[in-house]
């Protein structure tokens, strides 16, 4: 993978991002690519148990995202009705906040808004929407990593436990039972009164597994990793991630002539699609590095084959296609531009680089 092509992928991602979650995800991708030791996947992401101090103007992720963050509101950016999406900028705001206190205060308000103001599903899961209790798989990438990161900032083991348990509560509603005949262990996209989509959306499963890998890494590398509640919660989310990957791999291997995962994973009438494939591949590499005894050759061999298939689908100008229209997951026409697919590619290449480095 040439550095020139990665630079093109990054350039396209920056041009395409225009929504709250796209800013947050692209900022995370830049952090993992350019500042790997400061992301939660680094070897020592919390020196002396603290959030690292980075110079904003010298850190591409933070200088990119800073203009998109609002410091005079309960949320970090306008969410267009989404409660979860603005929280995707939380890690960035906390990092900027180490040297610019108004960003730390903004992050605190965002966390408190999630915990205290947003509707809850009947089981206590925080809604992805502001107006109704509705659970979207996407939420898991946006909010729990920020709750976990704020728990490090405030040295709050109970909040770290909450971040983990939100992932579990989401699985309890969205997860397909592991003994089901179809899509066992995978996630429905949305359950709730407004936008319900019971389909097994590839990108949604990527959002969920990827978000849980960030929460897992945060907990594992924190000062609370030995706490009994945290340890049991980590085991839970590790197993949830594994069941998602197992489900995706099984459906993928059932179709040897289709190199990409389908947009809806268990529906062969859909086109093979890069966004979900790329994010799930990135997650497989991250978990293989974090827990090699659980995520062994089955997962890394699959990730290698997907990474090679994905790389062949990146044009010389850095665009990934075919991708699902990220604003209409029922659009049967393969799209040629997706902000999140661009970010997922950067996340995948960062994960692969870190996996293969000693």
C-alpha positions in Angstrom: 0.0 0.0 0.0 1.8 3.1 -1.2 1.9 6.2 1.0 0.7 8.2 -2.0 -2.5 6.2 -2.3 -3.1 6.5 1.5 -2.7 10.2 1.2 -5.2 10.2 -1.6 -7.7 8.2 0.5 -7.2 10.7 3.3 -7.6 13.7 1.0 -10.9 12.4 -0.3 -12.1 11.6 3.2 -11.5 15.1 4.3 -13.3 16.6 1.3 -16.3 14.3 1.7 -17.0 14.6 5.4 -19.9 17.0 6.1 -21.9 15.4 8.9 -21.2 15.1 12.7 -20.4 11.4 12.7 -18.2 11.8 9.6 -16.1 14.5 11.3 -15.7 12.4 14.4 -14.8 9.2 12.5 -12.4 10.9 10.2 -10.7 12.6 13.2 -10.3 9.1 14.8 -8.9 7.7 11.6 -6.3 10.6 11.4 -5.3 10.0 15.0 -4.8 6.3 14.5 -2.9 6.8 11.3 -0.6 9.8 12.2 -0.4 9.4 16.0 -0.8 5.7 16.7 0.9 5.8 20.1 -1.7 8.4 21.3 -4.8 6.4 20.2 -6.3 3.9 22.6 -4.7 1.2 20.5 -1.2 2.5 21.3 1.1 0.6 23.7 0.8 3.2 26.4 -2.1 5.5 25.5 -2.5 6.8 29.1 0.9 7.8 30.4 0.7 7.8 34.2 -3.0 7.0 33.9 -3.7 10.2 32.1 -5.0 11.4 28.7 -1.9 12.3 26.6 -1.1 15.9 26.0 -0.8 16.7 22.3 0.0 20.0 20.6 -3.2 20.7 18.7 -1.5 22.6 15.8 1.0 19.8 15.3 -1.6 17.0 15.5 -3.4 16.6 12.2 -6.4 14.9 13.7 -7.0 17.7 16.2 -6.2 20.6 14.0 -8.7 19.1 11.4 -11.5 18.6 13.8 -11.2 21.6 16.1 -13.2 24.0 13.8 -16.1 21.5 13.7 -16.5 21.4 17.5 -18.9 23.7 19.3 -17.8 24.9 22.8 -21.0 26.7 23.8 -23.6 23.9 23.7 -24.7 20.7 25.4 -23.4 18.8 22.4 -20.1 19.0 20.5 -21.8 19.7 17.1 -25.3 19.8 15.7 -26.6 16.3 15.4 -29.7 16.8 13.2 -31.8 14.9 15.7 -29.2 12.3 16.6 -28.0 12.0 20.2 -25.2 9.6 19.5 -23.5 11.2 16.5 -22.2 14.4 18.1 -20.5 12.3 20.8 -18.3 10.9 18.0 -16.2 14.1 18.5 -15.7 13.4 22.2 -12.3 11.8 22.1 -11.0 14.7 20.0 -12.5 17.3 22.3 -11.0 15.6 25.4 -7.6 15.6 23.7 -7.8 19.2 22.7 -9.1 20.0 26.2 -5.8 18.9 27.7 -4.4 22.3 26.6 -7.6 24.3 25.9 -10.0 24.1 28.8 -13.1 25.2 27.0 -13.0 22.0 24.9 -12.7 19.9 28.1 -15.8 21.6 29.5 -17.6 21.0 26.2 -16.7 17.3 26.4 -18.0 17.2 29.9 -21.3 18.7 28.8 -21.6 16.2 26.0 -21.1 13.3 28.3 -23.6 14.6 30.9 -26.1 15.2 28.1 -25.8 11.6 27.0 -26.0 10.3 30.6 -28.8 12.6 31.9 -30.9 14.1 29.1 -31.1 11.6 26.2 -34.1 9.1 26.3 -33.4 5.5 27.4 -34.6 2.3 25.9 -36.6 0.0 28.3 -33.4 -1.9 29.3 -31.4 1.3 30.1 -29.6 1.7 26.7 -29.0 5.3 25.8 -31.0 6.2 22.7 -29.3 7.2 19.4 -32.0 9.7 18.9 -32.9 12.8 20.9 -36.7 12.6 20.5 -37.5 8.9 21.0 -35.9 5.8 22.5 -34.4 4.1 19.5 -31.2 2.0 19.2 -29.0 2.2 16.1 -25.9 -0.1 15.8 -24.0 3.1 14.7 -24.3 4.5 18.2 -21.7 2.1 19.5 -18.9 3.7 17.5 -20.0 7.2 18.5 -20.8 7.3 22.2 -19.3 4.5 24.3 -15.7 5.2 23.2 -16.3 8.8 24.4 -17.8 7.7 27.7 -14.8 5.4 28.2 -12.3 8.1 27.4 -14.0 10.6 29.8 -13.8 7.9 32.4 -10.0 7.9 32.0 -10.0 11.7 32.2 -12.0 11.7 35.4 -10.6 8.4 36.9 -14.1 7.1 37.2 -14.3 3.3 37.1 -18.1 3.4 37.3 -18.3 5.4 34.1 -15.9 3.0 32.4 -18.2 0.2 33.5 -21.2 2.2 32.1 -19.4 2.5 28.7 -18.9 -1.2 28.6 -22.4 -2.0 29.7 -24.0 0.3 27.1 -22.4 -2.0 24.5 -23.9 -5.0 26.2 -27.3 -3.4 26.5 -27.2 -2.6 22.8 -26.4 -6.2 22.0 -29.3 -7.4 24.2 -31.7 -5.5 21.9 -30.0 -5.5 18.5 -28.1 -8.8 18.6 -29.4 -11.8 16.7 -29.3 -14.9 19.1 -26.2 -17.0 18.5 -28.3 -20.1 18.0 -30.4 -18.4 15.2 -30.5 -20.1 11.8 -29.6 -16.9 9.9 -27.2 -14.1 10.9 -26.4 -15.6 14.3 -24.5 -13.2 16.5 -24.8 -10.3 14.1 -26.7 -7.0 14.8 -29.9 -5.6 13.4 -29.4 -2.1 12.2 -32.2 -0.1 14.1 -34.9 -1.0 16.6 -37.3 1.6 17.7 -40.5 3.5 16.7 -39.1 5.9 14.1 -36.7 4.4 11.7 -36.8 0.7 12.4 -34.6 -1.5 10.1 -34.3 -5.1 11.2 -31.8 -5.8 8.4 -28.3 -7.1 9.1 -26.6 -4.0 7.7 -22.9 -4.6 7.0 -21.8 -1.0 8.0 -23.9 -1.2 11.2 -22.1 -4.3 12.2 -18.8 -2.5 11.5 -19.8 0.5 13.6 -20.7 -1.8 16.4 -17.7 -4.1 16.4 -15.3 -1.1 15.8 -16.8 0.9 18.6 -16.5 -2.0 21.0 -12.9 -2.6 20.0 -12.2 1.0 21.0 -14.0 0.6 24.4 -12.1 -2.7 24.9 -8.7 -1.1 24.2 -9.5 1.8 26.5 -10.4 -0.5 29.4 -7.5 -2.9 28.8 -4.9 -0.1 28.8 -6.5 1.8 31.7 -5.6 1.7 35.4 -8.8 -0.1 36.0 -8.0 -3.2 33.9 -7.7 -5.3 37.0 -11.0 -4.3 38.5 -13.3 -7.4 38.6 -16.3 -5.6 37.1 -14.2 -4.2 34.3 -12.6 -7.6 33.6 -16.0 -9.3 33.3 -17.3 -6.5 31.1 -14.3 -6.7 28.9 -14.9 -10.5 28.5 -18.5 -9.7 27.5 -17.6 -7.2 24.7 -14.7 -9.4 23.5 -17.2 -12.2 23.0 -19.7 -9.9 21.3 -17.1 -8.7 18.8 -16.1 -12.3 18.2 -19.7 -13.3 17.4 -20.0 -10.4 15.0 -16.8 -11.4 13.2 -17.8 -15.0 13.2 -21.1 -14.2 11.7 -19.6 -12.0 9.0 -16.9 -14.6 8.1 -19.4 -17.4 7.9 -21.6 -15.5 5.4 -18.5 -14.3 3.5 -17.1 -17.9 3.2 -20.5 -19.2 2.0 -19.9 -17.0 -1.2 -16.4 -17.7 -2.4 -17.0 -15.8 -5.7 -18.0 -12.6 -4.0 -14.9 -10.9 -2.5 -16.8 -8.3 -0.5 -19.5 -8.6 2.2 -23.0 -7.8 1.1 -24.6 -4.5 2.1 -27.1 -6.5 4.1 -24.9 -9.4 5.2 -27.3 -12.2 4.8 -29.1 -11.1 1.7 -27.4 -12.2 -1.5 -29.6 -9.9 -3.6 -27.5 -7.0 -2.4 -24.2 -5.9 -4.0 -20.9 -6.6 -2.3 -19.9 -3.4 -0.5 -16.8 -1.8 0.8 -17.8 0.3 3.8 -18.9 -2.6 6.1 -16.2 -4.9 4.7 -13.5 -2.4 5.5 -14.6 -1.6 9.0 -15.0 -5.2 10.0 -11.6 -6.0 8.5 -10.0 -3.1 10.6 -11.7 -4.6 13.7 -10.3 -8.0 13.1 -6.8 -6.7 12.9 -7.3 -4.6 16.1 -8.7 -7.5 18.1 -5.9 -9.8 16.8 -3.4 -7.4 18.2 -5.2 -6.9 21.4 -6.2 -10.6 22.1 -4.2 -12.9 19.8 -5.2 -16.0 21.7 -8.9 -15.4 20.9 -8.5 -13.7 17.5 -6.0 -16.1 15.8 -5.3 -17.2 12.3 -9.0 -17.7 11.3 -9.5 -13.9 11.8 -6.1 -12.6 10.5 -6.2 -14.8 7.3 -9.7 -13.6 6.6 -8.7 -10.0 7.3 -5.7 -10.4 4.9 -7.9 -11.6 2.1 -10.5 -8.8 2.6 -7.7 -6.2 2.8 -6.4 -7.4 -0.5 -9.8 -7.3 -2.1 -10.5 -3.9 -0.7 -7.2 -2.4 -1.9 -8.0 -3.5 -5.4 -11.2 -1.5 -5.3 -9.5 1.8 -4.4 -9.1 4.0 -7.4 -5.9 5.9 -8.2 -7.6 9.1 -6.9 -8.2 7.4 -3.5 -11.9 6.7 -3.7 -13.4 3.5 -2.5 -16.3 2.0 -4.6 -18.7 0.3 -4.7 -20.1 1.7 -1.4 -23.6 2.0 0.0 -25.1 5.5 0.0 -24.4 6.4 3.6 -27.6 8.5 3.9 -29.9 5.8 2.3 -28.9 2.2 3.3 -31.7 0.9 1.1 -30.3 2.5 -2.1 -29.8 -0.4 -4.6 -27.5 1.7 -6.8 -23.9 1.2 -5.7 -22.5 4.6 -4.8 -19.0 5.8 -5.7 -18.4 8.1 -2.8 -18.8 7.6 0.9 -17.1 9.7 3.7 -17.2 6.8 6.2 -15.8 4.3 3.7 -12.8 6.7 3.3 -12.3 6.8 7.1 -12.8 3.0 7.4 -10.0 2.5 4.9 -7.6 4.7 6.9 -8.6 2.8 10.1 -8.0 -0.5 8.3 -4.5 0.5 7.0 -3.6 1.8 10.5 -4.8 -1.4 12.1 -2.9 -3.6 9.6 0.3 -1.5 10.1 0.0 -1.8 13.9 -0.8 -5.5 13.7 2.2 -6.3 11.6 4.7 -4.1 13.6 6.4 -5.5 16.6 
